[in-house]
Amino acid sequence: MLSVLDVLTNQKCVFVLVLCLVVFSLVASTESMDNDDVEEDNDEPFIPTNEWQQVKPGQAIPSGLHVKMDLSNGGKWAKLMDDGKTSQKSSLQLAPDANKEEEPAPNDIKGTYSIDELKQSLKKMKQEKKEASKETSEDIKSKFRSMDEIRKDFDALNLHQETDVEVMQRLIATLRLKTSDVKEKLAALQDLEYYVHQIDNAVDLFNIGGFGDVLKQLNNTDASLREEAAHTIGSAIQSNPTAQIKAYENGLLTNILRLISDSQQPIPVRKKCLYCLSALLRHFPYAQLKLYENGGFTELRNVYHQEVGETIKIKIIQLLNDLVTERQTTLLQDEDTHDKKEKLKQYERLPLAKLIKEDGWCKAIVDALQTDNHGSREMVLQAIKSIYPTCSQKFLEHGAMDAVLRIKMEYKTLSEEEISSNDPDGYYTLMHNLVSEVIGLLKNGPKAKDEL
Ligand SMILES: *[C@@H]1O[C@H](CO)[C@@H](O)[C@H](O)[C@H]1NC(C)=O
């Protein structure tokens, strides 16, 4: 499968090529007899026929011909238009294989691009970009840069491309319209979700007063809209402190917690709400504290013990793991900034370790190792590592050692198979290393005190 970046790059190449061809055909029609600008003059006249002929470097060609570029070998090819007449309309083609003499069937002509098709490509590209999940903000930035460049190309052709804010305003209007149906609203939310990945767009969503409209969709009677609203909000606030604060101020925490706790909600809705909750809480200790004060941790424990399926359970464990890990990294940070001091003050007010111990999480985490799913096990093993300082004794009491030894046997075999098939850094080998590390931790405690 092409990566999104590849798609972007390809689209750009095509675009630049089309621009070149437009320029080229202008040169061909206005300067056909007097081409001083071409590096290498070639006086031999080009006599077009119904067959493709290669245009020699520097050779002038009459206007109105079919012109195609040979992408693999370089060079241009030209022939008369199909009906034998020349035409003022330039027909642009990309020929993947110019050595093929036979003329492609009309349906077969790939790479003939009109402005409309380019717009379509850009739209499609945005769609595809949206589908790429788990992007780092650096990835996103570099992609947006490419998008900006493409936008400049459009500007060069005097085509107005809507700004991101204009697009978001249009999408919000769709959400507000009483006449929009579920399908239209869903598409609007999906498009918004794509736009708000960019940090500035997410902040603009609040500035243009659109956040409340998305938040309202969390109460929509249609489950797919509730799910997508949680997804959109999660993407808007993820790793975006300004948006996190604004979302909190707009009452996101209570709205999202209510859906997570509601056993009437379909699992996919609750899953996206957990994603959204996690995006709100990460590196935002004030919201974590408020979750605690609102009984949110107790709610999460109750949800965990409902029939919610493994994915939700693992997501809750992951959330705890993330909260514990971010505290540890904040504590280990060297610099003594005001920001760090403020964060530590708030972390102190939330007795996370006590909660984990008293709410039965030590046992729940050991029990979660029962799964056969490798990804889930990986997550649980990571959680054992990070939560070890809190649960060390309880992990052992609840049979953690037996559980990890059993898993280790399994990964030992799988890892050996991997290594014998020439894959020394395979997934099972990594898992085997991770289990071994956890066993070492359970046996001997942390290697050095300062690792706490
Ligand atoms: C959704 O409904 C609940 C209860 O019915 C209400 O408290 C909440 O404010 C509503 N949320 C929004 C964003 O309208």
Ligand as a Chemical Component Dictionary entry (heavy atoms), coordinates in Angstrom:
data_LIG
# 
_chem_comp.id                   LIG 
_chem_comp.type                 NON-POLYMER 
_chem_comp.pdbx_formal_charge   0 
_chem_comp.three_letter_code    LIG 
# 
loop_
_chem_comp_atom.comp_id 
_chem_comp_atom.atom_id 
_chem_comp_atom.alt_atom_id 
_chem_comp_atom.type_symbol 
_chem_comp_atom.charge 
_chem_comp_atom.model_Cartn_x 
_chem_comp_atom.model_Cartn_y 
_chem_comp_atom.model_Cartn_z 
_chem_comp_atom.pdbx_ordinal 
LIG C1 C1 C 0 -26.219 16.310 26.791 1  
LIG O1 O1 O 0 -27.288 15.847 27.628 2  
LIG C2 C2 C 0 -27.013 15.893 29.011 3  
LIG C3 C3 C 0 -28.124 15.218 29.792 4  
LIG O2 O2 O 0 -29.235 15.006 29.064 5  
LIG C4 C4 C 0 -26.797 17.339 29.443 6  
LIG O3 O3 O 0 -26.516 17.424 30.806 7  
LIG C5 C5 C 0 -25.634 17.903 28.649 8  
LIG O4 O4 O 0 -25.433 19.248 28.963 9  
LIG C6 C6 C 0 -25.867 17.749 27.141 10 
LIG N1 N1 N 0 -24.631 18.131 26.483 11 
LIG C7 C7 C 0 -24.586 19.017 25.496 12 
LIG C8 C8 C 0 -23.235 19.323 24.943 13 
LIG O5 O5 O 0 -25.557 19.555 25.052 14 
# 
loop_
_chem_comp_bond.comp_id 
_chem_comp_bond.atom_id_1 
_chem_comp_bond.atom_id_2 
_chem_comp_bond.value_order 
_chem_comp_bond.pdbx_ordinal 
LIG C1 O1 SING 1  
LIG C1 C6 SING 2  
LIG O1 C2 SING 3  
LIG C2 C3 SING 4  
LIG C2 C4 SING 5  
LIG C3 O2 SING 6  
LIG C4 O3 SING 7  
LIG C4 C5 SING 8  
LIG C5 O4 SING 9  
LIG C5 C6 SING 10 
LIG C6 N1 SING 11 
LIG N1 C7 SING 12 
LIG C7 C8 SING 13 
LIG C7 O5 DOUB 14 
# 
